[in-house]
Amino acid sequence: MSSVDNAIELVDTDRYDLDDELLSSTCRAQFLDEGICVLPGFLREEAVRALVAESDQLAPLAHRSSTSATVHLADPDHSLADDHLHRITLDSSVEVVGYDLFPTDSPLRALYESDVLLEFIGRCLGVDQLHRYADPYGALNLAIMRDGDRLGWHFDMTDFVVSIAIQSSTSGGEFENAARIRSADDPAHHSISEVVHGRADTRVRVEPMTPGTLMIFNGRWSLHRVAPIVGDTPRYVALLAYDTTPGTDSTDTLKLARYGRLPDRPTPQMETNHGDR
């Protein structure tokens, strides 16, 4: 039996039977209603420990990036007033390990490549056929955030993101979310501005991201951020990329920004590459 076949053993199937239609329909209803589905304890405790050990080994290969952008991930419009939503920029910094750097015997890679998990996520989304990303770097990522890192308030460019929390930071690093704050019919500029300026705390909730949690999240309509990381313990989160369209890839611009290289460039070696820190 292959490691991909065994990968589902990482999941606490006593708690989450991935073949249970009631579970997937409940997840689908929550995702449609709130734009988010959270499954705490999705991974077994021993699986979490294994993924922490793997993340520690992969971390030296990470590429560090720091950005400053508006909540729409755009450059600021300097013709507007200083407090205008399209003028305000928010800082983000993170380290990312790309898919191609995960070894073939990686348990996290095996979980991502499992058809059982793929089909479960598809049912939770209500999608007839789901596909893994074709991006050689972005299909599977390990996001690492260290002391002082943060992700500023922003919207995602995709309809859904699947993540697995692996390790929490010493303190900080909360995933804060203003769920469904905008829609295709309502850009909600005033409500968004209130959150960004800290005047709408009741609209913001902290989503549980304890280690072992699987989260399916629609960040296109929900404003969200990761609070500043505090302490020496890095925050590890795996990002699993799927799409309803086969062959989905990211642009060279995004690859360079997030991974610092393109597919035709040499792959860094663990003993010599220590990211950008």
Residue frames as qw, qx, qy, qz and C-alpha x, y, z in Angstrom:
[[0.000, 0.888, 0.460, 0.000, 0.00, 0.00, 0.00],
 [0.423, 0.504, -0.020, 0.753, 1.39, 3.41, -0.96],
 [0.228, -0.189, -0.436, 0.850, 2.00, 6.31, 1.43],
 [0.302, -0.115, -0.204, -0.924, -0.88, 8.13, -0.27],
 [0.622, -0.310, -0.650, -0.306, -3.17, 5.19, 0.53],
 [0.561, -0.314, -0.611, 0.461, -1.96, 5.29, 4.14],
 [0.132, 0.271, -0.116, 0.946, -2.24, 9.06, 4.43],
 [0.495, -0.520, -0.298, -0.629, -5.84, 9.00, 5.58],
 [0.716, -0.343, -0.540, 0.280, -4.60, 7.26, 8.75],
 [0.261, 0.124, -0.267, 0.919, -3.46, 10.73, 9.82],
 [0.394, -0.368, -0.177, -0.823, -7.12, 11.70, 10.09],
 [0.239, -0.014, 0.794, -0.559, -9.11, 10.97, 13.24],
 [0.386, -0.106, -0.676, -0.619, -11.69, 8.91, 11.37],
 [0.238, -0.392, -0.840, 0.292, -13.34, 7.86, 14.64],
 [0.017, 0.551, 0.331, -0.766, -14.37, 11.50, 15.00],
 [0.398, 0.599, -0.170, -0.675, -14.66, 12.35, 11.30],
 [0.648, 0.174, 0.725, 0.155, -15.86, 9.57, 9.02],
 [0.020, 0.415, -0.376, -0.829, -14.97, 10.98, 5.62],
 [0.084, -0.169, -0.860, -0.475, -17.53, 8.73, 3.93],
 [0.014, 0.542, 0.729, -0.418, -20.35, 10.02, 6.13],
 [0.136, 0.551, 0.480, 0.669, -22.75, 12.03, 3.97],
 [0.344, -0.863, -0.370, 0.008, -24.18, 13.74, 7.06],
 [0.543, -0.537, 0.057, 0.643, -20.72, 15.10, 7.93],
 [0.345, 0.072, 0.425, 0.834, -20.05, 16.46, 4.43],
 [0.056, -0.692, -0.548, -0.466, -23.57, 17.92, 4.14],
 [0.437, -0.817, -0.272, 0.259, -23.19, 19.62, 7.53],
 [0.487, -0.352, 0.213, 0.770, -19.85, 21.07, 6.42],
 [0.219, 0.359, 0.547, 0.724, -21.39, 22.22, 3.15],
 [0.205, -0.826, -0.493, -0.181, -24.27, 23.94, 4.95],
 [0.479, -0.732, -0.087, 0.476, -21.88, 25.76, 7.29],
 [0.448, -0.117, 0.369, 0.806, -19.63, 26.80, 4.43],
 [0.092, 0.551, 0.564, 0.608, -22.56, 28.18, 2.41],
 [0.323, -0.849, -0.415, -0.050, -24.02, 29.97, 5.43],
 [0.463, -0.837, 0.050, 0.287, -20.89, 31.39, 7.02],
 [0.486, 0.809, -0.324, 0.065, -18.19, 31.10, 4.35],
 [0.051, 0.573, -0.771, 0.275, -16.20, 28.85, 6.64],
 [0.928, -0.223, -0.228, -0.193, -16.15, 25.28, 7.93],
 [0.020, -0.658, 0.673, -0.337, -13.90, 24.37, 10.86],
 [0.929, -0.141, -0.324, -0.108, -13.14, 20.78, 11.90],
 [0.224, -0.738, 0.571, -0.281, -11.07, 20.82, 15.12],
 [0.593, -0.313, 0.734, -0.109, -9.13, 17.66, 15.88],
 [0.801, 0.481, -0.148, -0.325, -9.32, 16.55, 12.26],
 [0.593, 0.463, -0.638, 0.166, -5.85, 15.02, 12.56],
 [0.849, -0.406, -0.314, 0.130, -4.85, 12.55, 15.24],
 [0.385, -0.896, 0.204, 0.084, -2.51, 13.85, 17.95],
 [0.721, -0.289, 0.472, 0.416, 0.34, 11.59, 16.78],
 [0.565, 0.581, 0.394, 0.434, -0.18, 12.87, 13.22],
 [0.023, -0.991, -0.018, -0.133, 0.15, 16.45, 14.42],
 [0.582, -0.678, 0.369, 0.255, 3.42, 15.58, 16.14],
 [0.724, 0.110, 0.501, 0.462, 4.70, 14.01, 12.92],
 [0.372, 0.793, 0.298, 0.379, 3.76, 17.10, 10.91],
 [0.278, -0.950, 0.132, 0.056, 5.45, 19.40, 13.42],
 [0.677, -0.401, 0.476, 0.394, 8.66, 17.36, 13.04],
 [0.607, 0.429, 0.483, 0.463, 8.35, 17.50, 9.26],
 [0.116, 0.959, 0.175, 0.192, 7.72, 21.26, 9.36],
 [0.478, -0.796, 0.270, 0.254, 10.82, 21.78, 11.50],
 [0.673, -0.104, 0.541, 0.493, 12.85, 19.97, 8.83],
 [0.438, 0.623, 0.484, 0.430, 11.31, 21.90, 5.93],
 [0.132, -0.942, -0.212, 0.225, 11.45, 25.35, 7.56],
 [0.411, -0.553, 0.328, 0.646, 15.05, 26.15, 6.51],
 [0.373, 0.213, 0.668, 0.607, 13.94, 25.92, 2.85],
 [0.129, 0.813, 0.545, -0.160, 11.27, 28.60, 3.20],
 [0.313, 0.371, 0.200, 0.851, 11.28, 31.80, 1.17],
 [0.141, -0.581, -0.481, 0.641, 10.49, 34.96, 3.14],
 [0.149, 0.492, 0.416, 0.750, 8.35, 37.69, 1.68],
 [0.088, -0.516, -0.460, 0.717, 7.09, 40.97, 3.07],
 [0.120, 0.483, 0.562, 0.661, 4.37, 43.00, 1.40],
 [0.065, 0.398, 0.390, -0.828, 2.30, 46.12, 1.95],
 [0.075, -0.243, -0.700, -0.667, -1.03, 46.29, 0.14],
 [0.488, -0.169, 0.074, -0.853, -4.65, 47.34, 0.48],
 [0.620, -0.025, 0.674, -0.401, -7.31, 44.94, 1.71],
 [0.823, 0.490, 0.110, -0.266, -7.94, 44.08, -1.95],
 [0.783, -0.197, 0.401, 0.432, -4.26, 43.09, -2.35],
 [0.502, 0.742, 0.223, 0.385, -3.68, 46.08, -4.62],
 [0.438, 0.083, -0.139, 0.884, -1.31, 49.03, -4.66],
 [0.051, -0.657, -0.487, 0.573, -2.64, 52.14, -2.89],
 [0.279, 0.725, 0.390, 0.494, -4.31, 54.97, -4.81],
 [0.422, -0.260, -0.261, 0.828, -2.38, 58.01, -3.59],
 [0.060, -0.346, -0.290, -0.890, -4.90, 60.40, -5.14],
 [0.538, -0.602, -0.522, -0.276, -7.37, 59.51, -2.36],
 [0.383, -0.778, 0.238, -0.438, -7.58, 60.74, 1.23],
 [0.100, 0.493, -0.820, 0.273, -5.16, 59.18, 3.70],
 [0.427, -0.066, 0.773, -0.465, -7.91, 57.26, 5.50],
 [0.742, 0.299, -0.189, -0.570, -9.62, 55.99, 2.33],
 [0.900, -0.111, 0.411, -0.094, -9.92, 52.20, 2.08],
 [0.843, 0.482, 0.090, 0.220, -8.10, 52.16, -1.28],
 [0.207, 0.844, -0.355, 0.344, -5.27, 54.29, 0.13],
 [0.593, -0.613, 0.466, -0.237, -4.58, 52.40, 3.34],
 [0.678, 0.355, -0.644, 0.003, -1.93, 49.68, 3.15],
 [0.786, -0.511, 0.261, -0.230, -1.43, 46.86, 5.64],
 [0.128, 0.634, -0.763, -0.017, 1.81, 44.98, 6.20],
 [0.977, -0.076, 0.075, -0.183, 2.22, 41.22, 5.88],
 [0.159, 0.644, -0.749, 0.000, 5.22, 38.93, 6.29],
 [0.928, -0.086, 0.280, -0.231, 5.45, 35.17, 6.00],
 [0.066, -0.483, 0.829, 0.274, 7.79, 32.36, 4.98],
 [0.863, 0.246, 0.101, -0.429, 6.57, 29.71, 2.53],
 [0.346, -0.292, 0.857, 0.246, 7.84, 26.26, 1.56],
 [0.579, 0.344, -0.330, -0.661, 6.70, 25.29, -1.95],
 [0.939, 0.052, 0.143, -0.307, 5.20, 21.97, -3.01],
 [0.785, 0.491, -0.367, 0.090, 8.29, 20.84, -4.93],
 [0.105, 0.593, -0.659, 0.450, 10.38, 20.93, -1.76],
 [0.774, -0.284, 0.376, -0.424, 8.27, 18.36, 0.08],
 [0.067, -0.359, 0.916, 0.165, 10.03, 14.98, -0.10],
 [0.543, -0.018, -0.670, -0.506, 8.25, 12.05, -1.72],
 [0.476, -0.255, -0.820, 0.192, 7.79, 10.35, 1.67],
 [0.097, -0.156, 0.293, -0.938, 6.28, 13.47, 3.26],
 [0.037, 0.416, 0.877, -0.239, 3.14, 12.64, 5.29],
 [0.209, 0.604, 0.230, -0.734, 1.69, 16.06, 4.54],
 [0.248, 0.368, -0.587, -0.677, 2.27, 15.58, 0.83],
 [0.087, -0.117, -0.980, -0.134, 0.66, 12.15, 0.98],
 [0.141, 0.530, 0.669, -0.502, -2.39, 13.62, 2.68],
 [0.263, 0.575, -0.109, -0.767, -2.72, 16.31, 0.01],
 [0.276, 0.305, -0.745, -0.524, -2.36, 13.73, -2.76],
 [0.208, 0.162, 0.939, -0.223, -4.97, 11.42, -1.22],
 [0.233, -0.264, -0.617, -0.703, -8.07, 10.98, -3.39],
 [0.354, -0.546, -0.745, 0.146, -10.09, 10.24, -0.25],
 [0.205, -0.530, -0.272, 0.777, -9.37, 13.72, 1.13],
 [0.010, 0.067, -0.433, -0.899, -9.87, 15.31, -2.30],
 [0.281, -0.392, -0.754, -0.446, -13.31, 13.76, -2.66],
 [0.330, -0.592, -0.622, 0.393, -14.28, 14.69, 0.91],
 [0.133, -0.394, -0.034, 0.909, -13.34, 18.34, 0.36],
 [0.120, -0.106, -0.605, -0.780, -15.30, 18.31, -2.89],
 [0.319, -0.535, -0.770, -0.137, -18.43, 17.05, -1.10],
 [0.291, -0.565, -0.418, 0.649, -18.03, 19.69, 1.61],
 [0.025, -0.318, 0.200, 0.926, -17.92, 22.34, -1.11],
 [0.610, 0.523, 0.458, -0.380, -20.77, 20.80, -3.08],
 [0.271, 0.663, -0.509, -0.478, -18.51, 20.40, -6.10],
 [0.957, 0.205, 0.038, -0.201, -18.98, 17.44, -8.45],
 [0.888, 0.189, -0.057, 0.416, -15.31, 17.29, -9.41],
 [0.271, -0.935, 0.196, 0.117, -12.43, 18.95, -7.64],
 [0.813, 0.441, -0.165, 0.342, -8.85, 19.14, -8.94],
 [0.632, -0.555, 0.011, 0.541, -5.49, 19.67, -7.30],
 [0.140, 0.917, -0.173, -0.332, -3.54, 22.71, -8.45],
 [0.869, 0.401, 0.020, 0.291, -1.12, 22.23, -11.33],
 [0.028, 0.919, -0.311, 0.242, 1.18, 24.86, -9.80],
 [0.796, 0.145, -0.505, 0.299, 4.48, 23.03, -9.05],
 [0.221, 0.229, -0.513, 0.797, 5.07, 25.38, -6.10],
 [0.343, -0.197, 0.208, -0.895, 1.61, 26.46, -4.97],
 [0.655, -0.201, -0.639, -0.350, -0.30, 23.16, -4.93],
 [0.745, -0.544, -0.358, 0.147, 0.81, 22.51, -1.35],
 [0.202, 0.690, -0.303, 0.625, 2.46, 25.08, 0.90],
 [0.599, -0.478, -0.488, 0.418, 3.80, 25.22, 4.41],
 [0.016, 0.827, 0.020, 0.561, 3.28, 28.76, 5.75],
 [0.656, -0.263, -0.430, 0.562, 5.65, 29.72, 8.55],
 [0.070, -0.860, -0.048, -0.504, 5.22, 32.82, 10.68],
 [0.637, -0.077, -0.467, 0.608, 7.75, 33.88, 13.28],
 [0.299, -0.633, -0.388, 0.600, 7.99, 36.48, 16.02],
 [0.013, -0.511, 0.086, 0.855, 6.74, 39.81, 14.63],
 [0.011, -0.097, -0.765, -0.637, 5.16, 38.34, 11.49],
 [0.389, 0.422, 0.531, -0.623, 1.53, 39.07, 10.64],
 [0.187, 0.355, 0.709, 0.580, -0.96, 39.03, 7.81],
 [0.141, 0.159, 0.160, -0.964, -2.81, 42.32, 7.45],
 [0.543, 0.453, 0.516, -0.484, -6.53, 42.59, 6.78],
 [0.141, 0.333, -0.647, -0.672, -7.28, 41.35, 3.27],
 [0.840, 0.266, 0.218, -0.420, -9.62, 39.47, 0.96],
 [0.548, -0.162, 0.746, 0.341, -8.49, 36.39, -0.98],
 [0.322, 0.406, -0.446, -0.730, -8.67, 36.16, -4.76],
 [0.310, 0.001, -0.915, -0.257, -10.15, 32.65, -4.68],
 [0.642, -0.389, -0.267, -0.604, -13.49, 31.21, -3.57],
 [0.872, -0.474, 0.004, -0.126, -12.00, 28.76, -1.09],
 [0.245, 0.621, -0.692, 0.272, -8.80, 27.85, 0.73],
 [0.912, -0.309, -0.259, -0.070, -8.17, 24.61, 2.60],
 [0.129, 0.681, -0.573, 0.437, -5.76, 24.79, 5.53],
 [0.843, -0.326, -0.417, 0.100, -4.52, 22.52, 8.30],
 [0.247, -0.859, 0.327, -0.307, -3.19, 24.05, 11.51],
 [0.822, 0.155, -0.489, 0.248, 0.00, 22.27, 12.57],
 [0.562, -0.249, -0.435, 0.658, 1.59, 24.38, 15.31],
 [0.122, -0.947, -0.260, -0.143, 0.52, 27.52, 17.17],
 [0.339, 0.579, -0.336, 0.661, 2.92, 30.31, 18.07],
 [0.306, -0.094, -0.679, 0.661, 3.79, 30.99, 21.72],
 [0.139, 0.641, 0.532, -0.535, 1.14, 33.70, 21.68],
 [0.274, 0.556, -0.219, -0.754, -0.58, 35.85, 19.09],
 [0.020, 0.149, -0.875, -0.461, -1.22, 34.47, 15.62],
 [0.424, 0.396, 0.698, -0.419, -5.02, 34.38, 16.01],
 [0.121, 0.248, 0.700, 0.658, -7.02, 34.02, 12.80],
 [0.167, 0.460, 0.414, -0.768, -9.46, 36.95, 12.90],
 [0.114, 0.265, 0.792, 0.538, -12.40, 37.00, 10.53],
 [0.372, 0.333, 0.219, -0.838, -15.21, 39.38, 9.59],
 [0.358, 0.170, 0.898, 0.191, -17.34, 36.71, 7.94],
 [0.235, 0.596, 0.693, 0.331, -19.32, 37.53, 4.79],
 [0.139, -0.596, -0.206, 0.763, -18.73, 41.25, 5.23],
 [0.278, 0.480, -0.303, -0.775, -19.18, 41.91, 1.51],
 [0.687, 0.310, 0.657, -0.037, -20.90, 40.27, -1.44],
 [0.409, 0.219, 0.568, 0.679, -20.95, 40.48, -5.20],
 [0.003, 0.770, 0.502, 0.393, -23.83, 42.98, -4.89],
 [0.347, -0.931, -0.049, -0.106, -22.52, 44.97, -1.92],
 [0.601, 0.478, -0.396, 0.503, -18.86, 46.08, -1.74],
 [0.664, -0.676, -0.304, 0.092, -19.50, 47.19, 1.88],
 [0.470, 0.523, -0.247, 0.667, -16.79, 49.85, 1.86],
 [0.329, -0.692, 0.209, -0.608, -18.04, 51.49, 5.07],
 [0.907, -0.389, 0.053, -0.152, -18.23, 48.22, 7.04],
 [0.871, 0.196, -0.152, 0.424, -14.78, 47.19, 5.82],
 [0.220, 0.645, -0.241, 0.691, -13.31, 50.56, 6.78],
 [0.599, -0.648, 0.143, -0.448, -14.81, 50.24, 10.26],
 [0.972, -0.200, -0.004, 0.123, -13.07, 46.88, 10.75],
 [0.698, 0.401, -0.145, 0.576, -9.75, 48.11, 9.37],
 [0.019, 0.644, -0.231, 0.729, -9.85, 51.16, 11.67],
 [0.288, -0.026, -0.820, 0.494, -10.68, 49.02, 14.70],
 [0.338, -0.047, 0.232, -0.911, -14.17, 50.39, 15.15],
 [0.796, 0.000, -0.238, -0.556, -16.14, 47.18, 14.58],
 [0.048, -0.377, 0.900, -0.215, -14.76, 44.61, 17.03],
 [0.643, 0.097, 0.591, -0.477, -18.18, 42.98, 17.42],
 [0.768, 0.514, -0.148, -0.353, -18.09, 42.10, 13.72],
 [0.416, 0.561, -0.714, 0.061, -14.79, 40.24, 14.11],
 [0.897, -0.357, 0.168, -0.199, -14.49, 36.75, 15.54],
 [0.080, -0.600, 0.793, 0.067, -11.46, 34.58, 16.22],
 [0.893, 0.148, -0.294, -0.308, -11.70, 31.27, 14.37],
 [0.772, -0.479, 0.418, -0.005, -10.35, 28.21, 16.22],
 [0.655, 0.627, -0.423, 0.007, -7.03, 27.17, 14.73],
 [0.644, -0.550, 0.526, -0.080, -5.73, 24.69, 17.28],
 [0.052, 0.461, -0.837, -0.292, -3.18, 22.20, 15.90],
 [0.217, 0.128, 0.967, 0.043, -4.86, 19.42, 13.93],
 [0.394, 0.607, 0.419, -0.549, -7.74, 21.64, 12.77],
 [0.326, 0.234, 0.655, 0.640, -8.86, 21.51, 9.14],
 [0.181, 0.637, 0.297, -0.688, -10.51, 24.67, 7.83],
 [0.352, 0.428, 0.618, 0.558, -12.30, 25.34, 4.54],
 [0.107, -0.654, -0.249, 0.707, -12.60, 29.09, 4.09],
 [0.401, 0.697, 0.424, 0.417, -14.07, 31.48, 1.54],
 [0.399, -0.491, -0.108, 0.766, -11.85, 34.53, 1.85],
 [0.212, 0.364, 0.458, 0.783, -13.22, 36.30, -1.21],
 [0.284, -0.696, -0.372, -0.545, -16.14, 37.73, 0.76],
 [0.682, -0.689, -0.216, 0.117, -14.74, 37.58, 4.32],
 [0.172, 0.835, -0.360, 0.378, -12.20, 40.13, 5.55],
 [0.913, -0.385, -0.089, 0.104, -9.53, 38.37, 7.57],
 [0.210, 0.796, -0.492, 0.284, -6.07, 38.65, 9.06],
 [0.832, -0.194, -0.424, 0.302, -3.53, 36.84, 11.25],
 [0.355, -0.931, 0.056, -0.067, -2.61, 38.78, 14.39],
 [0.235, 0.763, -0.572, 0.187, 1.09, 39.44, 15.07],
 [0.889, -0.066, -0.427, 0.154, 3.13, 36.43, 16.14],
 [0.275, -0.809, 0.392, -0.341, 4.78, 36.63, 19.56],
 [0.765, -0.445, 0.460, -0.069, 7.53, 34.37, 20.86],
 [0.104, -0.545, 0.774, 0.306, 10.13, 31.89, 19.66],
 [0.495, 0.165, 0.853, 0.014, 7.75, 29.12, 18.57],
 [0.140, 0.147, -0.492, -0.847, 6.83, 29.50, 14.88],
 [0.654, 0.315, 0.397, -0.561, 3.26, 29.18, 13.65],
 [0.094, -0.150, 0.868, 0.463, 2.91, 26.37, 11.07],
 [0.639, 0.416, 0.379, -0.524, -0.10, 26.10, 8.75],
 [0.346, 0.012, 0.802, 0.487, -0.39, 23.87, 5.67],
 [0.458, 0.504, 0.033, -0.732, -2.27, 25.28, 2.68],
 [0.455, 0.123, 0.851, 0.230, -3.82, 22.74, 0.30],
 [0.260, 0.430, -0.191, -0.843, -4.78, 24.19, -3.09],
 [0.377, 0.329, 0.855, 0.136, -7.68, 22.83, -5.12],
 [0.254, 0.312, -0.155, -0.902, -9.81, 24.24, -7.92],
 [0.702, 0.380, 0.492, -0.347, -12.93, 23.34, -9.87],
 [0.640, 0.727, -0.185, -0.169, -10.94, 23.77, -13.09],
 [0.919, -0.121, 0.165, 0.337, -8.15, 21.32, -14.01],
 [0.663, 0.369, 0.088, 0.645, -4.67, 22.66, -14.73],
 [0.165, -0.971, -0.106, -0.134, -4.91, 25.76, -12.50],
 [0.709, 0.037, -0.154, 0.687, -1.56, 27.50, -12.11],
 [0.209, -0.872, -0.163, 0.412, -0.34, 30.80, -10.67],
 [0.456, 0.878, -0.072, 0.129, 1.41, 33.59, -12.57],
 [0.721, 0.231, -0.278, 0.591, 5.18, 34.00, -12.71],
 [0.052, -0.638, 0.192, -0.744, 4.75, 37.27, -10.80],
 [0.749, -0.533, 0.069, -0.388, 3.08, 35.48, -7.92],
 [0.953, -0.030, -0.185, 0.239, 5.65, 32.67, -7.97],
 [0.492, 0.438, -0.279, 0.699, 8.51, 35.15, -7.74],
 [0.293, -0.626, 0.183, -0.699, 6.84, 37.06, -4.93],
 [0.835, -0.418, 0.089, -0.347, 5.90, 34.03, -2.87],
 [0.971, -0.121, 0.115, 0.171, 8.72, 31.57, -3.63],
 [0.224, -0.823, 0.365, 0.372, 11.51, 33.75, -5.01],
 [0.225, -0.301, 0.812, 0.446, 12.04, 31.60, -8.10],
 [0.706, 0.344, -0.162, -0.597, 10.49, 30.18, -11.24],
 [0.957, -0.021, 0.264, -0.115, 10.20, 26.52, -12.33],
 [0.808, 0.513, -0.142, 0.250, 13.18, 26.74, -14.70],
 [0.011, 0.786, -0.481, 0.388, 15.46, 27.87, -11.88],
 [0.460, 0.169, -0.831, 0.265, 17.49, 25.57, -9.63],
 [0.693, -0.598, -0.342, -0.211, 15.83, 24.10, -6.58],
 [0.119, -0.754, 0.495, -0.414, 17.53, 25.27, -3.35],
 [0.678, 0.027, -0.709, 0.194, 19.33, 22.74, -1.19],
 [0.620, -0.720, -0.302, -0.080, 18.50, 22.35, 2.48],
 [0.735, -0.368, -0.129, 0.554, 22.06, 22.71, 3.69],
 [0.399, 0.049, 0.129, 0.906, 22.68, 26.02, 1.91],
 [0.154, -0.497, -0.343, -0.782, 19.35, 27.85, 1.69],
 [0.222, -0.330, -0.704, 0.588, 18.05, 29.48, 4.82],
 [0.063, 0.831, 0.553, 0.004, 15.31, 31.66, 3.37],
 [0.277, 0.689, 0.069, 0.666, 15.49, 35.43, 3.46],
 [0.537, -0.823, -0.184, 0.023, 15.70, 36.04, 7.18]]
